[in-house]
């Protein structure tokens, strides 16, 4: 395990804190298949399985992980102010975010998609959203991309969580929801008679594990854990278990690019 190999008991680093046997990891609570807090208090999903695997490789058992909700707009600040040691929350690697935090990975790649009501036929992709209401969450760049690149007359509606957007969609208060397709596939799988995905993906999103900005030793350890999860076959099994039931096609594992 990496913690015993490289940790020094220095609590200023993630692997140092892992040496004490505990970690706090920020995840989403409302993304079916990816990361969800169930009514019974259990945490399930692919991101949750990645978090457990990485923590175990750093020397921290599942029972000693504290999961905290990491909403879109709060992820950088949670790392900056020490609320979380790692963020594993469908966290796309971007240059703007790299100014504030470091990333390990990527550990998954997807693309932006569109979710609409099952009876909707006019909306076929981002270019058909002019004059329509499009929902996304605060702190996400997804809806702005549609407005900038495809439909300048789209009306953007923002909520705190994707589950709020999906409720608004089913109630007829918005016309579509946009974010990464793997997340939308989970919502469609929960409500197959009410919701559907339309169009092709129109971006490339690379999910990384957020690490405090200058903690390069810990980022290296997290990268090794991701590589081991992939090579052991557990990465694919975790995706098949959590995302496979939605019908989403399991992709090939990505190459790790975020290195010191």
C-alpha positions as CSV (number, residue, x, y, z in Angstrom):
1,X,0.0,0.0,0.0
2,X,1.3,3.4,-0.9
3,X,0.7,5.1,2.4
4,X,3.1,3.0,4.3
5,X,5.6,3.2,1.5
6,X,5.6,7.0,1.0
7,X,3.6,8.5,3.8
8,X,5.7,10.2,6.5
9,X,3.0,11.0,9.1
10,X,3.0,14.6,7.7
11,X,-0.6,15.7,8.0
12,X,-0.1,18.5,5.4
13,X,-0.4,15.9,2.6
14,X,-3.2,13.5,1.7
15,X,-1.0,10.4,2.0
16,X,0.2,11.7,5.4
17,X,-3.3,12.0,6.6
18,X,-4.1,8.6,5.2
19,X,-1.3,7.2,7.4
20,X,-3.6,8.1,10.4
21,X,-6.1,5.7,8.9
22,X,-8.8,8.2,7.9
23,X,-9.8,10.2,4.8
24,X,-12.6,12.6,3.9
25,X,-13.7,12.3,0.3
26,X,-16.1,14.6,-1.5
27,X,-18.7,12.9,-3.7
28,X,-22.0,13.7,-5.4
29,X,-25.1,12.5,-3.6
30,X,-27.6,12.6,-6.5
31,X,-26.2,10.9,-9.6
32,X,-27.7,7.4,-10.2
33,X,-25.0,4.9,-11.3
34,X,-22.2,7.3,-10.6
35,X,-22.5,8.6,-7.1
36,X,-25.6,8.5,-4.9
37,X,-26.6,8.6,-1.3
38,X,-29.4,6.1,-0.8
39,X,-32.3,6.6,1.7
40,X,-30.7,4.1,4.0
41,X,-27.6,6.2,4.2
42,X,-25.5,3.9,1.9
43,X,-23.3,5.4,-0.8
44,X,-23.3,3.6,-4.1
45,X,-22.1,4.2,-7.7
46,X,-18.9,4.1,-9.8
47,X,-17.3,7.2,-8.3
48,X,-18.0,5.7,-4.8
49,X,-16.3,2.4,-5.8
50,X,-13.3,4.4,-7.2
51,X,-13.1,6.3,-3.9
52,X,-13.1,3.1,-1.9
53,X,-10.5,1.5,-4.1
54,X,-8.2,4.5,-4.0
55,X,-8.6,5.0,-0.2
56,X,-7.8,1.3,0.3
57,X,-4.6,1.6,-1.8
58,X,-3.6,4.6,0.4
59,X,-4.1,2.5,3.5
60,X,-7.6,3.6,4.6
61,X,-10.4,1.0,5.0
62,X,-13.9,1.7,3.8
63,X,-15.3,2.1,7.3
64,X,-12.8,4.9,7.9
65,X,-13.8,7.0,4.9
66,X,-16.0,10.1,5.7
67,X,-18.0,11.0,2.6
68,X,-19.1,14.6,2.2
69,X,-21.4,16.0,-0.4
70,X,-19.4,18.0,-3.1
71,X,-21.8,20.1,-5.2
72,X,-20.5,21.5,-8.4
73,X,-19.7,25.0,-7.3
74,X,-18.1,23.9,-4.0
75,X,-15.5,21.4,-5.2
76,X,-12.5,23.6,-5.4
77,X,-13.1,25.4,-2.1
78,X,-13.5,22.0,-0.3
79,X,-10.0,21.1,-1.3
80,X,-8.6,24.6,-0.7
81,X,-10.0,24.9,2.8
82,X,-9.4,21.3,3.9
83,X,-13.0,20.2,4.0
84,X,-12.1,17.2,1.8
85,X,-8.8,15.4,1.2
86,X,-9.9,14.2,-2.3
87,X,-12.8,15.0,-4.6
88,X,-14.2,12.1,-6.7
89,X,-17.4,13.7,-8.1
90,X,-17.7,13.5,-11.9
91,X,-15.1,16.3,-11.8
92,X,-14.0,17.3,-15.3
93,X,-10.4,18.3,-15.7
94,X,-10.1,21.9,-17.0
95,X,-7.4,24.5,-17.2
96,X,-9.4,26.9,-15.0
97,X,-9.8,24.4,-12.3
98,X,-6.1,23.4,-12.4
99,X,-5.3,26.9,-11.3
100,X,-6.9,26.1,-7.9
101,X,-6.5,22.3,-7.5
102,X,-4.4,19.4,-8.8
103,X,-5.9,16.4,-10.6
104,X,-4.9,12.8,-10.7
105,X,-6.2,10.7,-13.7
106,X,-8.3,10.9,-15.7
107,X,-10.0,7.7,-14.5
108,X,-13.0,8.1,-16.9
109,X,-14.0,9.8,-20.1
110,X,-17.5,10.7,-21.4
111,X,-19.1,13.5,-23.4
112,X,-21.8,16.1,-22.8
113,X,-25.4,15.0,-23.7
114,X,-29.0,16.0,-23.6
115,X,-31.9,14.6,-21.6
116,X,-35.5,15.4,-22.6
117,X,-39.1,14.1,-21.8
118,X,-39.9,10.8,-23.5
119,X,-42.7,12.5,-25.5
120,X,-40.4,15.3,-26.8
121,X,-39.6,15.1,-30.6
122,X,-38.6,18.6,-31.5
123,X,-35.3,18.6,-29.5
124,X,-32.7,16.5,-31.2
125,X,-29.5,18.0,-29.8
126,X,-27.9,21.2,-28.6
127,X,-28.5,23.0,-31.9
128,X,-32.3,22.7,-31.4
129,X,-32.6,24.6,-28.1
130,X,-33.2,28.2,-29.3
131,X,-36.2,29.6,-27.4
132,X,-36.2,26.6,-25.0
133,X,-35.4,26.3,-21.4
134,X,-32.2,24.3,-20.6
135,X,-31.3,23.2,-17.1
136,X,-27.9,22.6,-15.5
137,X,-26.4,23.1,-12.1
138,X,-24.6,26.1,-10.7
139,X,-20.8,25.8,-11.2
140,X,-21.2,23.7,-14.3
141,X,-20.1,24.9,-17.8
142,X,-22.4,22.5,-19.6
143,X,-25.4,24.9,-20.3
144,X,-23.1,27.8,-21.3
145,X,-21.4,25.6,-23.9
146,X,-24.8,25.0,-25.5
147,X,-25.5,28.7,-25.5
148,X,-22.1,29.7,-26.8
149,X,-21.6,27.0,-29.5
150,X,-25.0,25.9,-30.6
151,X,-28.1,27.9,-29.6
152,X,-27.5,31.5,-28.6
153,X,-31.3,32.1,-27.8
154,X,-31.5,29.3,-25.3
155,X,-32.7,30.2,-21.8
156,X,-30.5,28.8,-19.1
157,X,-32.1,27.7,-15.8
158,X,-29.8,26.7,-12.9
159,X,-30.4,24.5,-9.9
160,X,-28.2,23.3,-7.1
161,X,-28.3,19.6,-8.1
162,X,-29.0,17.6,-11.3
163,X,-31.8,15.8,-9.5
164,X,-33.6,19.2,-9.2
165,X,-33.2,19.7,-12.9
166,X,-34.7,16.2,-13.6
167,X,-37.7,17.0,-11.4
168,X,-38.1,20.3,-13.2
169,X,-37.9,18.5,-16.6
170,X,-40.6,15.9,-15.6
171,X,-42.8,18.7,-14.3
172,X,-42.5,20.6,-17.6
173,X,-40.7,23.6,-16.1
174,X,-37.7,23.1,-18.3
175,X,-37.4,21.5,-21.8
176,X,-34.0,19.7,-21.4
177,X,-31.2,18.9,-19.0
178,X,-27.6,18.9,-20.1
179,X,-24.5,17.5,-18.5
180,X,-22.2,14.5,-19.1
181,X,-24.1,11.7,-20.9
182,X,-23.1,9.0,-18.3
183,X,-24.9,11.0,-15.6
184,X,-27.9,11.5,-17.7
185,X,-28.1,7.8,-18.6
186,X,-28.5,7.0,-14.9
187,X,-31.5,9.3,-14.7
188,X,-33.0,7.9,-17.9
189,X,-32.6,4.4,-16.6
190,X,-34.5,5.3,-13.4
191,X,-37.4,6.8,-15.4
192,X,-37.4,5.0,-18.8
193,X,-41.0,5.7,-19.6
194,X,-40.6,9.4,-18.9
195,X,-37.1,10.4,-20.0
196,X,-34.7,9.8,-22.9
197,X,-31.3,10.8,-24.2
198,X,-31.2,12.6,-27.6
199,X,-28.5,13.4,-30.1
200,X,-24.8,12.6,-30.0
201,X,-22.3,13.7,-27.4
202,X,-20.8,17.1,-28.2
203,X,-17.8,17.5,-25.9
204,X,-15.0,15.4,-24.3
205,X,-15.1,15.3,-20.5
206,X,-12.2,13.8,-18.6
207,X,-13.0,13.0,-15.0
208,X,-10.1,13.5,-12.6
209,X,-9.6,13.0,-8.9
210,X,-9.2,16.4,-7.2
211,X,-6.1,16.7,-4.9
212,X,-4.9,19.8,-3.0
213,X,-3.0,22.1,-5.4
214,X,0.7,21.4,-4.6
215,X,0.4,17.9,-3.1
216,X,2.3,16.2,-5.9
217,X,3.4,13.2,-3.8
218,X,-0.2,12.4,-3.1
219,X,-1.3,12.9,-6.7
220,X,1.4,10.3,-7.8
221,X,0.0,7.8,-5.2
222,X,-3.6,8.3,-6.4
223,X,-2.5,7.9,-10.0
224,X,-0.8,4.5,-9.1
225,X,-4.1,3.5,-7.4
226,X,-6.1,4.4,-10.5
227,X,-3.7,2.4,-12.7
228,X,-3.9,-0.6,-10.5
229,X,-7.7,-0.4,-10.5
230,X,-7.7,-0.5,-14.3
231,X,-5.1,-3.2,-14.7
232,X,-6.7,-5.5,-12.1
233,X,-10.0,-5.5,-14.0
234,X,-11.9,-3.9,-11.0
235,X,-12.3,-0.6,-13.0
236,X,-14.3,-2.4,-15.7
237,X,-16.3,-4.5,-13.2
238,X,-17.2,-1.4,-11.2
239,X,-18.5,0.3,-14.4
240,X,-20.5,-2.8,-15.4
241,X,-22.0,-3.1,-12.0
242,X,-23.0,0.6,-11.6
243,X,-23.4,2.0,-15.1
244,X,-24.0,-1.0,-17.3
245,X,-27.7,-1.4,-16.3
246,X,-28.5,2.0,-17.9
247,X,-27.5,0.7,-21.3
248,X,-24.5,3.1,-21.4
249,X,-21.7,1.6,-23.5
250,X,-18.7,0.9,-21.3
251,X,-15.7,2.7,-22.8
252,X,-12.1,1.8,-22.8
253,X,-10.1,3.0,-19.8
254,X,-8.3,6.4,-20.4
255,X,-4.6,7.0,-20.3
256,X,-3.4,8.9,-17.2
257,X,-2.1,12.3,-18.3
258,X,-2.2,14.4,-15.1
259,X,1.3,13.7,-13.8
260,X,3.9,15.7,-11.9
